[in-house]
Amino acid sequence: MKSLFRYFLFALLIIVCLSGYISSPMALILGFLYTLIFNKPFEKHSAKSIQYLLKISVVGLGFGMFLMETLKTGKEGLTLTILSISTTLIIGYFLAKILKIDKKLGHLISSGTAICGGSAIAAISPVIKANPKIISLSLGVVFLLNSIGLFIFPAIGHYFNMTQHQFGLWAAVAIHDTSSVVGAALEYGSEALRIATIVKLARTLWIIPVSLISMVLFKNKEDKIKIPWFILFFIIAILLNTYLDLPTIFTQTITGISKRLLIVTLFLVGTTLSIQDMKQTGIKPFLLAIILWIVISVGSLLFILN
C-alpha cells in the first residue's frame, strides 16, 4: 500500500508540474521534499529523463525568440553583455579551482550566473555530461540567489535613483533567470520591463557560443568532440520563428509546453538531491555563486551609472 501511494503521489506531482501553476523553484523544492520522505525514486530512469527533457525544453524555447529583433534592440547592452559574461566565466573558473569545487559544478554555477540562470544550466549540462546531482546543486544555488534578486533589486534601483532605462538594463544583466528579470522590471515600470525583456532575450542567445566552448573544455581525451544536436535544433527553431510567418497560437503553444516540461524536469532534478548530498557538497558552491553574483551586480551597476 505504501509503495502504491508513493507511485500515485509521484504521478500526481508530475501532473501538477505540467499544469503550469507552480514556479521553477517550487518544482525543485517539491522534488526534494518527495525524496526526503520516500528516498530517491526511479533514480536510473529519472537521470535519463532529465537529459532528454532538458534538450527538448531548450529547443522548444527557441520558438519564442526572434533573432534580428533581439540582436538589434539588444545592441546597446552588447558591450556590457560581453564584459559581464566573459568576466563571470573567467572568475568562476579560477574561484572553483581555489575553492576546490567540482569542475562541472563550478562551470554550471558560473554559466547560470553569467547568462540566464536555469535555462543556461539546462542547455549546458547535457553538453558537459553533468550528472543529475551536479545539475540539481547548481540549479538550487542559482535559484536561491535568483529569488532574492527579485525582491532586492527594485529597492536598490530606487535607492540610486536609476531611470527605468538604466534599471531595465541592469536587471537584464545582473539577475539570473528571465522570470525574475521580468518580475523585478515590471515592478519598476513599463519602460524598464521593455528594456529588460529585450536585452535579456539577446543575452540568452549567448547560450549557443558558451555551450560550444563548454563542449571543447569538457571533451574527454579518449572521445571525439560530438556536435550537440539539440543546440543546432535550438538555432533552427529561432530561425524558423524569425523568418517564417508561424501562427502565434503555434509558437505560444510550443513555448508554453516547453516551459512546463522544464518545470517537470526541475521536479525530477529535485528528486535526485538529498540532504546527505548537500552536506557532502558543503558551503563552497554557495560561496562561489555569491561572490560571482556580487561581482556581476556591483560591476554592471557601476558601469551603467557611470
N, C-alpha and C positions, 0 to 999 in steps of 0.2 A: 504493500500500500504506500509506503514511504517513497519507494522508487517511482511508482506511478505518479504520485503527486509532484515529485521532483521534475519529471519529464513534462508534465502538464504545465507547471509553473514556467519552465524554460520556454515552452512553445508560446505561452501567453505573453511573456515578456518580449519575445521576438515580434509578436503581433503589435504590442504596444509601441515598440520602437518603429515599426513600419507605419504606424498611424500618423506620425508627424507631430504628436502632441508633447513630445519631450525633447529637451535640448541635448547637444552632444555630450557636455559634461555629465548630465543626468544619466545618459545611457551608459557611460563609463562607470559611474557610481553604482548603478543597478547591477551591472555585470560583476563588479567587485563584491557587492553585498551578497549576490547569489552564490558566488564561490566561497565567501566567508561562511555561509550556512551549509552548503551542500558539497563543498570541495570542488575541485576543477572538473566540470562536466565535459564529456566528449572532447578531451584535450587534443587528441590527434586530428579529429575531424575539424575542430574549431580552427586549428592552425592553418589548415589548407583553405578553409572557407574564408579566413581573414585575407589571405593573399589574393584570392580571386575577387572577392567583393571590393577590396581596395582598388584594384585595377579597373574594374567595371565602373565604380563610382567616379573615379578621376576622369575617365573617358566621357562619361555622361555629362559631367560638369562643363566640359568643353563646349557643349551646345548652348551654354548660357553666356558665352563670351564672343565679342566682336573685335576682331584683330585690329583693323585700321582705326576704329573709333577710340579704343583704349590706348593704342600707341600714340595717336595724335594728341588726345587730351592729357595723357599722362606724360607728355614730353617735358613739361615744366619740372616734374619731380624726378626726371631721369638721372640727373647728376646725384641727387640725394639718394636715390634708389641704389645706384651702382656703389656709391661710397658705403652706404649702410649695410648692404648685403655682403660685399667683399670684406668689410671690417669685421662684421659679426662672425662670418665663417672662419676668417683667419685667427681672430682672438679665441673663438670657440675651440679651434683645433689645438692651439698651444695650451689653453687652460685645461682642456681634457687631459692632455699629457701631464701637466703639472699636478693636477688633482688625481691622476691615475684612474680616470674613468674609462670604462669600456669604449673603444674607438667608435663603434657603431652607435652606441647610445649618445655619446658626445656629439657626433655628427648630426643625428636626428634632432637633438635639442637645439643645436646651432642653426640647422636648416629651418626648423619650425619658428625660431625667433627671428631669423633673417627674412623669411618670405611671408608665409601666411598660415602659421600655426598648424592645425590638424591636416589641412589639405596638402601642405608640403611634406609632412611626415607620411601621409598616406601615399603620396606619389613616389617618394624616395625610398621608403622602407623595402618595397619589393626589389628595387634596383640593387640595394646593398645586401639583400637577403637577410634582413634583420628578423630575429625570432620574435614571436608574439610578446614575450616578457619585456624585451627591449622596446618594442613598439608601445606597449601599454605604459611603461615607465615614462617614456618621452612624452607621450600624449598627456599623461596625468600631470607632469610637471608644467608643461606649456599651458594646458587648460586652466590650471590653478592661477597662474600669473595673468592669463588672458581675462579671467573673470574679475580679478582685482582691477585690471586696467579699465574695464568697462565703467567702473564706479569712480575711480580717482582721476581719470584724465580730464573730464569736463571741469572738475573743480580746479585742477592745475591750470587749465586753459583760461578760466575766468580770473584766476589769481594774477596771471601775467598779461591780462587784457588782450589776449590774442584775438585777431579778427577771425571771422568764420573761415576765410580762405586759408589762413595760417593753421588754424586748428584742424581743418579737414586734411591738409597735407601732413601734419604731424601725426594725427590719428592713423592715417593710412600706412605710415612708415613705422610707427612705434608700437602699435597694438597688433598682437599676433594674428588673431583669426578674423575673417571678414565679418562674421556676425557681430562680434563685439565692436569692430570698427564702425559698422553701420549704426549700432545701438548708441555708442558714445557720440558720434557725429549728429545723429538725429536729435539728441538732447540739446546739442549746442546750437543747431539751426539748420535751415534748409540748404543754404549755400555750402555750409560745412559738410552736409550729407552728400551733396552732389560732387564736390571735390574729392572727398574721402573715398566714395564708391568708385569713381573712375580711376584714381591713382592706385587704389588697391587692386583693381582688376588688371591694370597694366603691370603692377608688381607681381601678380600671380603668374604671369607669363614666364617669370624667371625660374619657375619650377622646371621648365624644359632644360635650359643650359646647366642648372645646378644638378639635375638628375643625370645628365650625360657626364658631368665632371665626377659625380659620385660613382658612376659605373666604372670609370677609369681608376679612381682612387681605391676602390674596394675589389678590384679584379684579383682573383686567386691566380697565383703564378702558373699553376698547372692547367688553368682554364683559359679559353679564349674569351675575349670580350663579346658578350651577347647583346644584341640590339634589344632594348626594352620596347617591345612592340606596342605596348599599351600607351607609351608616350607618343609614338607615331600616330596611333589612333586618336589620341587626345588632340594632337595638332590638326589632324584631318577633321575632327569634329568642329574645331574653331573655324577652320576654313570653310566648311560646309555652311555653318551658321552665318558666316560673314558674307559669302558670295552667292549663296542660293537663297531664294525667297521662300524660306521654310515657314510653314504655318506657325503662328505664335503658340497655338494650343499644343503643337507637337514639341517645340523646344521647351516650353514651360513644363510639359508632362515629363519629358526626359530628364531635365534638371531636377524636377521635384522628386522623381523616383530615385535619382542618383543620390540626392541628399538624404533620403530616407534609408537607402541602402548603406550609406556611410554611417548613419545612426546605428543601424543593426550591427555593422562592423565594429563600431566602438563598444557596443554591448558585449560582443564576443571577445574583443580585446580585454575588456574589464574582467571577463571570466577567467582569463589566463593569469591574472595578478593576484597575489596573496600577501598577507601581512608579513609572512616569512621572507618573501622576495624583497619587500620594501626594506625590511631590517637588514638584509644582506646588502642591498644597494647603498643604504646609508644616506647621509645628507648631502654628499658631494654633487649629485646631479642637480639638486635644488640650488646649491650654491653656484654652480655653473650657469644655470638658467637665470638666476637673479642678477649675477654680475653682467651677463650679456644684455639683459633687459635694461639695466641701469645705463650701460654704455650707449645702447642704441637710442634710448629715450632721451637722455640728457644731451647726447651729441647732436641728435636731429633737432631737438628743441633750440639749442644754441645756434645751429646752422640757420634755422628758419627765422628766429628772432633777429639775427644779425645780417 
